[in-house]
Amino acid sequence: ILLQERVAAILKWGTRHFKIAATFSSPLSPSLRYSVVKISPLPTAASLPLKKLARDGFTLIIRGMKTLKFLYLAGVLFAVCAGFAVAGSTQVFDVGARYHKQHSEFVGLPYGDGDWTYGAAYEIHDENALFQLACGFTPEMTGKDNIDYGITPELNLLAKDGIYQGGVGILSTYTRDAEGEGDWMDMYWQLVLGLNFPLGKNLSIQANAYYVFESWDALSSFKFDDIEFGGYLGYKF
């Protein structure tokens, strides 16, 4: 939107400073017409909004690179998941929720104590592992000021043994503020440990504990108080 506004400003500037002074027909071909353009007043560097256009364009490119980086990774891992599905593995669709904590070490997280995320997930199960592609919506984020809502896609690879499951995931959160401006966070990580109980032939319920961290070096600052909890109700098909 900002880039569109800057382009519109340049066009408005052009209509104000560039005027057609006269128009002539070509003596060789009357269908060809030439215009003499008068520039008034002569433009100055200060009068052109190109600096703001370049700055806003660079900001949009950086945001786009974050989005494309995550989408590229998601596409690669989803292709791997699809390979498992073709091989005849079990597929599960989940809906669930997650309770967030105000993280003591990862200060860039926008979640506060008591924030809830509601989401859905698609899982592909092999005999000893599962891939999970999930996306959550957080209607209220109290960890940072002036944030309206957040959307968090995530990819998790979990090992499983009976009802036990655990592994690692990668996430990125998109936040939108009250003024309508949005941005993606850099990708971050989580450890997942949980239980997955079958309920009859097609249903299952899982309860997980999550520890989110910004980088692998940050694991040395692990604190139990930063653990979050969530669960899913799944349907196998």
N, C-alpha and C positions, 0 to 999 in steps of 0.2 A: 504493500500500500504506500509506504514512504517513497519507494522508487517511482511509482506511478505519479505521485504528487510532484516529484522533482521534474519528471519529463513534462508534465503539464505546465510547470512553471517556465520551462525553457520555451515551449511552444507559445505561451502567452507573451514571453519576452520578445520572441521573433515577430509576432503580429504587431507589437507595439513599435519596434525599431525598423523593421524592413517594410518599405512602401514601394508599390509599383508606380514609377514616375511616368512612363510612356510605353506604348506597345506599337510595334511596327510589323508590317507584312513583308515577307521576303520577295524581292523583285523577280526571282527565278521561279518561285513556287508560292502563290498567294496563300496556300493552306498552312505554310510555316509562319509562325509569328514569334517575335522576339520581344522580351520585356526588359526595360531598364529599371533596375532596382535602386532605390534611394535609401541610404542608411541614415537615420536621424533619430536621436543624436548618435555620434560615433560610440560604439560600445566600449566599455572598460572591463578590465578583469574582475573588478568588484561587482559589476552589474550582472555577471553571468553566474547562475546557480550551479555551475559544474562541480565546484568543490564539495558542496553538500550532496550532489548526485553521486559523486565518486565515493564519498564516505558511506552513504547509505547503501550503495551497491556492494561495497566491500563487506559491510555487515551482513547483508543478505547472502553473499557468497559463503561466508564463514558458517552461517547457520545452515545453509544448504549442504555444505560439506559434512557437518555433523550428522544431518539426517541421512544423507546418501551413504555415509560410512556404516551407520547402523543397519540401514536397509540392505546394503550389500552383504553384511555378515548374516543378517536374518535370511536372505535369499540362499546363501550357501548352505547354512545349517538346515533350512527347510528342504532343500534339495536332498540332503542326506536323509532327512526324516522320510521324505517321499520314497526313497529307495527301500527303507525298511518296510513302509506300507505296502509297496508292490510285492515284497517278499512274503506277504501274508501275515504281518504282525497285527496284534490287537490295537484298535484305535478307540480312543476315549474322548468324549467332549465333557468339559467341566464348567461349572459355575461356582463362584465362591467369593470370599471376602478376606481382607487382611487388616489387622490392627497394627498401627504404627507407633513408634516411640520417637522422642526427640533424641537424636543420636549425639552422644557426647564427643565423639572424635570426628565424624564426617559432618563438618559444620555446613557444607554446601547443600545438604539434603533439605528440601523444603517441608518435610513432614514434622509435625509436632505431636506431643503426647495426645493420644485419643483420636487421631485422624484415622479414617477408614477408607480403604480402597475396595471397590467392587469390580469383579472382572470375570472373564471367561478364558478357557484354555483348551487347546487341542493337544492330545498326547498320542504318541506312538510307542507301544510297548513291545520290547523284545523279551526274551526269557529272563535276562539278568539286568536289563537296563530300560530306561524310557527317555524319550525326548519330549519336552513340553514347550510349546509356543503359546504364550499367554499375553493378555493385554488388560490392564486395569485402569479404572477411572476413579479419581479422587475428587469428590465435589467440593471439598474444603481442605485447604492446606494451611496450617497455622504456624509452621516452622519458619516461614519468611513473610515479611510484610507485603501487602498489596498483590497477593497471588489469588486469582479467582478459582482456578481448578488445575488439575494435572492429569496427564495420560502417560502411562508407563508400559511400553512393550517389554517383554522379557523372554529370554531363551534359557532353558535349564536342561542339563544333562545329569540324570540321576541313576545311580546303581541301585538295584533292589534285591532283596533276599526275603522271600515270604512277604510279611506285612511291613517290613522295614525298608526305608528308602533314604538315600542321601546323595548329595552331589554339589555341583556348582552351577551358577547361572550368571548371565550378563544382562544388564538393563540399561535403559536410557529413559529419562523422564522429560516430557514436554510440558512446560508450564505456561499459563496464560494469565496476564494480569488484568486488573479492572479497566485499564485503558485499551484493552484489545491487543496488546503487544505480546508475542509469544517467542519462546526460545527453547532449544534442546540443551539439556545437560550433556556433558561428556559421559561416555559410557563408564559404568561402574559394575561392581561384582556383588554376588551374594553366595553364602553357604546355606544349604538347605538340608534339614534333617527332619524326617517325619515318619508317620505311620499311614498305611493305606489298607483299609478294611473292605473286603468284598461284602456287598449286601445283595444276596440272591444271585441270579444269573447275569444280570446286566448292570446293576448299580454298584457303586463304590463310594466310600467316603474317606477323605484323607485329612490329616491334621499335621501341619508343618511348623517348624521353627526356622526363622530366617535371621541370618546375621549379614548385614550390608556393610561393604567396605569400599573405599575409594580406589585403593591399589593394594597389591599383595604385600607390600612393605608395611601397610597399616595393620595387618593382622597381629603384629606384635603388641598392639594397643587394645586387644580384645577385652570387652567387658560384658558380663552377663546381663547387665541392665539395658544394653542396647539391642537385645534379641527381640524380634517381632514374631507375631503368631498369626497363622491364617489356616484356612481350610477350603476344601472343594468337595462338591457333590458331583460325581461323575456318572456318565452313561456310556456303556461299552457297546460298540457296534462293529 
